[in-house]
Amino acid sequence: MLNSPAAEEETAMTTTLIPPRVRAAEAPWLPVWPASTRALANGDLTVGGVSLADAAERFGTPAYLVDEDEVRARCRAYREAFPEAEIHYAAKAFLCRAMAHWVEEEGLGMDVCSRGELELAVTTGFPAEHLVLHGNAKSPDELEAALRLGVGRIVIDNATEIARIAALVPYGARQRVLLRIAPGIAAGAHPAVRTGTVDQKFGLSSTDGTAQHAIARVLEQPRLELVGLHCHLGSQIDSPKPYLQAVRRLVALMHGTR
């Protein structure tokens, strides 16, 4: 899976991160901001033509702003880059009703990791079959809600969840699931955000037989349908190499458990 208010329709950058004065000549660093960001001669910044200083004065700080055009453009860029894949927006990055509408209208699914995110998405009208629920501490209540609402996929994060989810699936039904794998890859800007190593709490290790055993258990469950493997390597990764390495290891794992 691809995983990137002052008012509910506005989001994702805090005015507290803005340098006190930015000159137009310093614009080369602006690509880390939305493409519509402009530095003004007076030191202010605008996003989508909206002055951040004016937004801060009107709504107070911290305030979150999102450029709708930027969000939609990035959704389209992912769809164009992966035309045959299902792309899911990670709701934990930021979620409000407007964001849910934009994501759905651009043809993306959504990845949610709490009952709050799940219910906000569904009550907004987001198709439940295009939702993926994951998280390493899903409660029975969250799992029951996901099954009742018809969530498309549930990511199993640990061996305990296999029997728990299977027991909650209604008789005669099957729930599509993914298994989260820890592929043993260290990637990310800081050790605290490296989630692909085998010594952290997320997922099932592929290096000690845990993942292989979990795959076999899921395949034995008549009420679960294993549709794929999931992994998350970390945050602020600036090279494609760790992802290529992860794909190779997941493919090898799938091949070895056939």
Phi and psi in degrees as a GROMACS rama.xvg file:
@    title "Ramachandran Plot"
@    xaxis  label "Phi"
@    yaxis  label "Psi"
@TYPE xy
-108.725  108.228  LEU-2
-65.3997  -36.4635  ALA-6
-129.033  160.613  ALA-7
-67.2015  -25.5904  GLU-8
-84.0112  0.729624  GLU-9
-119.604  144.648  GLU-10
-155.423  -176.565  THR-11
60.3437  18.0711  ALA-12
-146.975  141.221  MET-13
-95.8638  138.783  THR-14
-67.5214  -18.6073  THR-15
-69.9584  -13.5751  THR-16
-89.5345  -5.57315  LEU-17
-78.7195  129.896  ILE-18
-58.6536  150.668  PRO-19
-57.3076  -36.7311  PRO-20
-142.294  131.354  ARG-21
-126.657  124.245  VAL-22
-92.4904  153.35  ARG-23
-57.7479  -31.1818  ALA-24
-66.2177  -17.3213  ALA-25
-91.6501  9.9954  GLU-26
-58.377  -22.4383  ALA-27
-54.706  -25.6151  PRO-28
-81.4152  -7.86444  TRP-29
-67.3397  -19.9716  LEU-30
-55.8339  -19.7769  PRO-31
-73.4614  -11.3583  VAL-32
-98.5749  174.038  TRP-33
-54.9241  150.255  PRO-34
-61.1126  -23.0734  ALA-35
-85.5207  2.82548  SER-36
-68.144  134.008  THR-37
-132.114  138.856  ARG-38
-94.1807  130.841  ALA-39
-98.5155  160.349  LEU-40
-62.4918  -27.0362  ALA-41
-85.2131  5.60286  ASN-42
94.5025  -6.49253  GLY-43
-79.8786  163.94  ASP-44
-122.169  148.624  LEU-45
-121.813  145.724  THR-46
-126.305  119.698  VAL-47
60.9742  29.2762  GLY-48
82.3356  0.0341426  GLY-49
-99.3979  126.067  VAL-50
-69.0841  127.095  SER-51
-69.4801  -32.0697  LEU-52
-65.2101  -41.5809  ALA-53
-65.7059  -40.3164  ASP-54
-63.5391  -41.8818  ALA-55
-64.4309  -39.7659  ALA-56
-67.4652  -37.6979  GLU-57
-76.022  -42.9957  ARG-58
-106.79  -12.2624  PHE-59
84.1383  174.781  GLY-60
-128.001  153.937  THR-61
-71.4295  145.67  PRO-62
-131.412  145.349  ALA-63
-112.161  134.52  TYR-64
-126.832  138.58  LEU-65
-130.02  137.523  VAL-66
-91.6849  110.091  ASP-67
-56.9688  -41.8631  GLU-68
-60.7857  -38.6801  ASP-69
-65.2849  -44.4035  GLU-70
-59.5811  -48.3052  VAL-71
-64.3205  -38.8396  ARG-72
-64.1093  -38.6042  ALA-73
-71.155  -36.9649  ARG-74
-59.2509  -45.4729  CYS-75
-66.4344  -35.9909  ARG-76
-63.1783  -40.8557  ALA-77
-66.1655  -42.0007  TYR-78
-64.4414  -38.4971  ARG-79
-70.3146  -35.0443  GLU-80
-74.3224  -29.7694  ALA-81
-129.881  70.0018  PHE-82
-64.3546  -24.1058  PRO-83
-102.429  4.92843  GLU-84
-102.841  158.275  ALA-85
-91.7367  121.875  GLU-86
-101.536  132.269  ILE-87
-120.754  127.715  HIS-88
-77.6607  134.648  TYR-89
-82.6551  107.216  ALA-90
-61.6917  -25.5787  ALA-91
-65.7848  -19.496  LYS-92
-64.5798  -45.3103  ALA-93
-177.893  133.721  PHE-94
-137.965  129.145  LEU-95
-148.102  174.058  CYS-96
-62.9818  -37.9821  ARG-97
-63.3264  -43.6344  ALA-98
-61.9618  -41.7119  MET-99
-59.9118  -41.2822  ALA-100
-64.3272  -45.5304  HIS-101
-59.8157  -47.041  TRP-102
-61.4275  -45.4309  VAL-103
-64.1725  -44.2918  GLU-104
-63.7074  -26.3756  GLU-105
-89.6029  5.31648  GLU-106
84.1796  20.1182  GLY-107
-101.443  154.691  LEU-108
-87.0255  -172.896  GLY-109
-141.102  140.828  MET-110
-103.621  119.515  ASP-111
-119.139  151.748  VAL-112
-135.132  24.0539  CYS-113
-159.04  163.039  SER-114
-65.4409  -34.0635  ARG-115
-61.5052  -47.2794  GLY-116
-63.8979  -40.7935  GLU-117
-60.9979  -49.1045  LEU-118
-71.8841  -34.3061  GLU-119
-61.8861  -44.4749  LEU-120
-61.7677  -47.6304  ALA-121
-67.7534  -41.753  VAL-122
-71.4562  -16.9158  THR-123
-77.385  -17.7741  THR-124
105.201  7.46129  GLY-125
-68.344  132.274  PHE-126
-61.8376  122.001  PRO-127
-60.9901  -31.4559  ALA-128
-68.2593  -13.79  GLU-129
-102.645  16.4075  HIS-130
-103.566  145.595  LEU-131
-120.688  126.134  VAL-132
-102.547  127.79  LEU-133
-141.668  177.669  HIS-134
142.098  151.209  GLY-135
-94.162  2.43494  ASN-136
-142.412  47.7805  ALA-137
-69.1462  128.937  LYS-138
-83.0549  159.446  SER-139
-55.5447  -34.9596  PRO-140
-64.4301  -41.8699  ASP-141
-66.7413  -39.8767  GLU-142
-66.7001  -41.3808  LEU-143
-61.4919  -42.6725  GLU-144
-63.6314  -41.6236  ALA-145
-62.5251  -43.2663  ALA-146
-69.1442  -39.7551  LEU-147
-65.6392  -37.0704  ARG-148
-82.9629  -12.2331  LEU-149
83.8018  36.5074  GLY-150
-57.4821  138.185  VAL-151
-62.7699  -45.8504  GLY-152
-142.584  148.123  ARG-153
-120.742  131.403  ILE-154
-89.8559  118.123  VAL-155
-81.6504  122.578  ILE-156
-99.6773  -21.4687  ASP-157
-151.368  163.935  ASN-158
-62.2668  -31.5249  ALA-159
-60.6764  -33.1851  THR-160
-70.2454  -19.4104  GLU-161
-61.2913  -55.6651  ILE-162
-68.7121  -35.3882  ALA-163
-63.4615  -46.2727  ARG-164
-68.1934  -43.9465  ILE-165
-58.5201  -37.5896  ALA-166
-69.9013  -24.351  ALA-167
-88.8739  -18.3591  LEU-168
-69.1628  129.021  VAL-169
-59.8353  151.256  PRO-170
-57.7667  133.392  TYR-171
87.138  -7.27925  GLY-172
-104.813  165.463  ALA-173
-134.822  138.952  ARG-174
-107.82  129.719  GLN-175
-76.6515  132.225  ARG-176
-134.795  157.635  VAL-177
-120.64  154.375  LEU-178
-108.699  128.087  LEU-179
-82.7468  124.645  ARG-180
-109.79  137.277  ILE-181
-97.9126  102.507  ALA-182
-80.7609  -0.483221  PRO-183
76.4852  39.3803  GLY-184
-120.478  125.569  ILE-185
-93.6077  108.017  ALA-186
-145.876  144.765  ALA-187
134.161  158.271  GLY-188
-70.6169  -21.4303  ALA-189
-150.93  146.543  HIS-190
-53.4476  -30.1859  PRO-191
-68.766  -18.6016  ALA-192
-115.551  19.1899  VAL-193
-96.8108  104.917  ARG-194
-107.208  9.33029  THR-195
-101.095  0.642526  GLY-196
-83.0624  160.773  THR-197
-84.8669  -4.40456  VAL-198
-101.959  18.657  ASP-199
-115.432  175.25  GLN-200
-86.8152  -1.20865  LYS-201
-99.1323  130.497  PHE-202
81.3151  -177.414  GLY-203
-112.158  127.751  LEU-204
-66.2054  135.151  SER-205
-93.9333  0.831643  SER-206
-104.39  -11.8492  THR-207
-121.112  10.9236  ASP-208
92.0685  -9.01386  GLY-209
-61.3089  -47.0202  THR-210
-65.0526  -42.6023  ALA-211
-61.3205  -41.9038  GLN-212
-65.5535  -40.4491  HIS-213
-64.8703  -40.5113  ALA-214
-59.3016  -45.704  ILE-215
-61.5559  -40.1141  ALA-216
-65.6284  -42.5509  ARG-217
-63.6917  -42.4321  VAL-218
-63.5413  -22.0727  LEU-219
-83.2842  -11.9219  GLU-220
-87.254  115.364  GLN-221
-67.4342  -18.7729  PRO-222
-97.3067  2.45054  ARG-223
-118.69  140.522  LEU-224
-119.91  110.21  GLU-225
-77.9371  115.069  LEU-226
-110.15  -2.00905  VAL-227
166.507  178.565  GLY-228
-114.247  150.457  LEU-229
-127.597  143.313  HIS-230
-150.377  155.251  CYS-231
-133.405  122.003  HIS-232
-88.8171  -28.575  LEU-233
149.215  -167.168  GLY-234
-120.949  154.329  SER-235
58.5763  48.4945  GLN-236
-93.1571  124.217  ILE-237
-108.411  17.1529  ASP-238
-139.048  144.626  SER-239
-78.0532  -12.2708  PRO-240
-58.9816  -44.8179  LYS-241
-61.192  -33.9324  PRO-242
-68.55  -41.2413  TYR-243
-62.9688  -39.9333  LEU-244
-64.0105  -41.3346  GLN-245
-64.887  -43.4793  ALA-246
-59.166  -44.4118  VAL-247
-60.7668  -41.9351  ARG-248
-69.9244  -37.1401  ARG-249
-69.3358  -40.4008  LEU-250
-63.328  -42.2345  VAL-251
-63.135  -37.623  ALA-252
-65.8196  -43.4129  LEU-253
-63.27  -42.1896  MET-254
-64.3998  -39.0539  HIS-255
-74.1172  -15.1035  GLY-256
-106.539  8.84854  THR-257
